[in-house]
């Protein structure tokens, strides 16, 4: 499987990138199980 871009946002409390929503998090876990390369990105609006 190829690359999958995952929309993330930076959480300053945890000091890490987290998925933008719970639906994106569920998709991320599913794609990870399929063996896809996950590429996080932040559009900078939030």
ZICORPE-V249908 format. One record per residue. SS is DSSP state (@ for helix, = for strand, . for the rest). BURIAL is I if it has 24 or more other C-alpha atoms within 12 Angstrom, else O. D_FIRST is the distance of its C-alpha to the first C-alpha in whole Angstrom. Layout:
BEGIN
SS,BURIAL,D_FIRST + SS,BURIAL,D_FIRST
END
This chain:
BEGIN
.,O,0 + .,O,4 + =,O,7 + =,O,9 + =,O,13 + =,I,15 + =,I,19 + =,I,21 + =,I,25 + =,O,27 + =,O,29 + .,O,32 + .,O,33 + .,O,31 + .,O,30 + =,O,26 + =,O,23 + =,O,23 + =,I,21 + .,I,23 + .,O,23 + @,O,23 + @,O,20 + @,O,18 + @,O,18 + @,O,18 + @,O,14 + @,I,13 + @,O,14 + @,O,12 + @,O,9 + @,O,10 + @,O,11 + @,O,7 + .,O,6 + .,O,5 + =,O,8 + =,I,11 + =,O,13 + =,O,16 + =,O,19 + .,O,22 + .,O,24 + .,O,28 + .,O,29 + .,O,30
END
